[in-house]
Amino acid sequence: MSIKFHYMYKDRTLASVEADYKTKVVSVKNFTEDPVERPFGVREKPTISDLDNFFKSRCFPEERYNKKAVLKAIGVDYYDPFLIVEKTHGRQLDDYMWVKFEGEELDYERDIKLRA
């Protein structure tokens, strides 16, 4: 499986990421010097494990008490951080970062914004 996405802050691209789970190669091009705004922090050569941890950091915890109801509401059959982020774009209430997968025509204000 091959994945391409942009890590966004509102409508600004923070990084572009390409990953191939078959070859286990992940490449990232950062557009910010701030490690807090980077999907892998200071890591310039992330691993598949780093990518999995990134997806995990952009979704609700697996231990959440109403996990089954949340998964059903977003249309995911089982807990898988990638599948969850694919549906939710990794949106969270405590920041403005999100994930835009290649080929998606999304606008932060119109499609992603969670709060006023």
C-alpha positions in Angstrom: 0.0 0.0 0.0 1.3 3.4 -1.0 0.2 6.6 0.8 0.7 10.3 -0.1 -0.6 13.2 2.1 0.1 16.7 3.1 0.2 17.7 6.8 -1.6 21.0 7.0 -2.0 23.9 9.4 -5.3 25.4 8.3 -4.7 25.9 4.5 -0.9 26.0 4.8 1.1 22.9 3.9 3.6 22.0 6.7 4.9 18.8 5.1 4.4 16.4 2.3 4.7 12.7 3.0 5.0 9.7 0.8 5.1 6.2 2.2 5.2 2.7 0.8 4.3 -0.1 3.3 5.6 -2.8 0.9 9.1 -1.3 0.7 8.8 0.3 4.2 10.1 3.6 2.8 8.9 6.9 4.1 10.0 10.2 2.7 9.0 13.7 4.1 9.5 17.2 2.7 9.1 19.7 5.5 8.1 23.3 4.7 8.7 24.6 8.2 11.7 24.7 10.5 9.5 24.4 13.7 9.7 20.7 14.8 6.3 21.1 16.6 4.7 21.8 13.2 6.3 18.7 11.6 4.6 15.3 11.4 7.8 13.6 12.6 9.3 16.4 14.7 13.1 16.5 14.2 13.3 13.2 12.4 14.4 13.8 8.8 14.2 10.1 7.9 11.1 8.6 9.4 10.3 4.9 9.5 7.0 3.1 8.9 6.8 2.8 12.7 7.1 6.7 13.0 4.3 7.0 10.4 2.1 4.6 12.3 2.8 6.6 15.5 1.9 9.8 13.7 -1.5 8.4 12.6 -2.1 7.2 16.1 -1.3 10.7 17.5 -4.0 12.1 15.2 -6.9 10.0 16.4 -8.7 9.1 19.6 -7.1 6.6 21.9 -7.9 3.0 21.4 -8.9 2.7 25.1 -11.8 5.3 24.7 -14.8 4.1 26.6 -17.3 4.5 23.6 -14.9 3.4 20.9 -17.4 1.2 19.1 -19.9 4.0 18.8 -17.3 6.4 17.5 -16.0 3.9 15.0 -19.6 3.3 13.8 -20.3 7.0 13.5 -17.3 7.6 11.3 -17.8 4.4 9.2 -14.9 2.3 10.3 -15.4 -1.3 11.3 -12.4 -1.7 13.7 -9.8 0.4 15.4 -7.1 1.2 12.9 -5.4 4.7 13.2 -4.8 5.0 9.4 -8.4 4.2 8.6 -9.6 6.6 11.3 -7.4 9.4 10.0 -8.5 8.7 6.5 -12.1 9.4 7.6 -11.5 12.3 10.1 -8.4 13.8 8.4 -6.8 13.7 11.8 -8.7 16.8 13.0 -8.6 17.5 16.7 -10.2 20.2 18.9 -6.9 21.3 20.4 -5.0 22.3 17.3 -5.5 23.4 13.7 -3.4 20.7 12.1 -5.0 18.1 9.8 -4.2 15.5 7.1 -5.0 16.1 3.4 -4.6 13.0 1.3 -3.4 13.2 -2.3 -6.2 14.0 -4.7 -8.5 15.5 -2.2 -9.9 19.0 -3.0 -10.5 20.2 0.6 -10.6 23.7 2.0 -9.9 24.3 5.7 -12.7 26.8 6.3 -15.3 24.9 4.2 -14.5 21.3 4.9 -12.2 20.8 7.9 -12.7 23.6 10.5 -14.2 22.2 13.7 -14.8 25.4 15.7 -15.4 29.1 15.1 
